């Protein structure tokens, strides 16, 4: 399977997706996500974190659309290796940091930067574990002064944290729970 980068400087370029049982997000949902995000923050000179990265398409779309850099966390070694290869093929390997790790066991404090956008696309069966993971992420101190955290799922992610607001977008059977740390 191949996925197309939908916008930005890499628009129209394709990446290969390894046969690992991944469930890549549809292009129309990716486009809607970035359009919503663009209405909330400026992309330039910002950092993007893609958790449960799978194919890495969100990390690549972020760089293509103007984010300074992306980090991708993926537990499947074959998929993580393919993300690195795709970044090389797209000519953006120096702007995409690939981390092979289980998001639930990962020490987020080990990351050397703060992120302005954090995207989580877990296997839908793990949706009920997202509130605890969101607490862990925010408590680690990696969220920027201006930060948007988005969880993709087959239902809304219910999470409350002081200083964070939420809005939800629905695209067919896909929900994007969008959390942001300003009013």
CORKA-V797672 format. One record per backbone hydrogen bond with DSSP energy under -0.5 kcal/mol. CO is the residue of the C=O (numbers start at 1). NH is the residue of the N-H. Records with the same first field share a line. If there is no record, write none. Layout:
# CORKA-V797672
CO: NH  NH
This chain:
# CORKA-V797672
1: 17
3: 15
5: 12
8: 11
10: 13
13: 5
15: 3
16: 18
18: 20
26: 30
27: 31
28: 32
29: 33
30: 34
31: 35
32: 36
33: 37
34: 38
35: 39
36: 40
37: 40  41
43: 46
46: 68  69
47: 116  117
48: 71
49: 51  119
50: 73
51: 121
53: 55  56
56: 60
57: 61
58: 62
59: 63
60: 64
61: 65
62: 67
63: 66
64: 9
66: 45
69: 48
70: 97
71: 50
72: 74  99
73: 52  53
74: 101
75: 77
76: 80
77: 81
78: 82
79: 83
80: 84
81: 85
82: 86
83: 87
84: 88
85: 89
86: 90
87: 91  92  93
88: 91
92: 95  96
93: 96
95: 70
96: 98
97: 72  99
99: 74  101
101: 103
102: 105  106
106: 108
107: 110
108: 111
115: 144
116: 148
117: 49
118: 150
119: 51
120: 152
123: 126
124: 127
126: 129
127: 130
129: 133
130: 134
131: 135
132: 136
133: 137
134: 138
135: 139
136: 140
137: 140  142
138: 141
142: 115
145: 147
147: 181
148: 118
149: 179
150: 120  152
151: 177
153: 175
156: 158
157: 159
161: 164
165: 180
167: 178
169: 176
171: 174
174: 171
175: 153  177
176: 169  178
177: 151  179
178: 167
179: 149
180: 165
